[in-house]
Amino acid sequence: MAAPRKPAPLWLYITAAALFALAGLLQSDTLPRVLFLIAAALFAVTAVLQWRMRRKA
């Protein structure tokens, strides 16, 4: 039987989202800026989903 899934710590996703957003804002080229900001948005969505998993448990 598989072990129950434990949500990852929220601070991990929040920190990653903040750092990706900061890296995106510091980029001078458009493509890397957009890609970093997309990555930051995805980490933010993941943090919200992890938070909701914790509330249900």
C-alpha positions as CSV (number, residue, x, y, z in Angstrom):
1,M,0.0,0.0,0.0
2,A,1.3,3.4,-0.9
3,A,2.1,6.0,1.8
4,P,-0.3,8.9,2.0
5,R,0.8,12.0,0.1
6,K,2.0,14.8,2.4
7,P,1.8,18.3,1.0
8,A,5.0,20.1,0.4
9,P,5.8,23.1,2.8
10,L,4.0,26.3,1.6
11,W,7.1,28.5,2.2
12,L,8.9,26.5,-0.5
13,Y,6.4,27.5,-3.2
14,I,5.9,31.0,-2.0
15,T,9.7,31.6,-1.9
16,A,10.1,30.1,-5.4
17,A,7.3,32.2,-6.8
18,A,8.8,35.4,-5.3
19,L,12.3,34.6,-6.6
20,F,11.1,33.8,-10.1
21,A,9.0,37.0,-10.2
22,L,12.1,39.0,-9.1
23,A,14.3,37.3,-11.7
24,G,11.7,38.0,-14.3
25,L,11.5,41.7,-13.4
26,L,15.3,42.0,-13.5
27,Q,15.5,40.5,-17.1
28,S,16.2,43.0,-19.9
29,D,15.0,40.7,-22.7
30,T,11.3,40.1,-23.3
31,L,11.2,36.3,-23.7
32,P,13.1,35.4,-20.5
33,R,11.0,38.0,-18.6
34,V,7.8,36.4,-19.8
35,L,9.0,32.9,-19.0
36,F,10.1,33.8,-15.5
37,L,6.8,35.5,-14.8
38,I,4.9,32.5,-16.1
39,A,7.0,30.2,-13.8
40,A,6.3,32.5,-10.9
41,A,2.5,32.4,-11.6
42,L,2.7,28.6,-11.8
43,F,4.4,28.4,-8.4
44,A,1.8,30.7,-7.0
45,V,-1.0,28.5,-8.3
46,T,0.8,25.5,-6.8
47,A,1.1,27.2,-3.5
48,V,-2.7,27.9,-3.5
49,L,-3.4,24.3,-4.4
50,Q,-1.1,23.0,-1.6
51,W,-2.8,25.3,0.9
52,R,-6.2,24.0,-0.1
53,M,-4.9,20.4,0.3
54,R,-3.8,21.2,3.8
55,R,-7.2,22.7,4.7
56,K,-9.0,19.6,3.5
57,A,-6.8,17.3,5.5
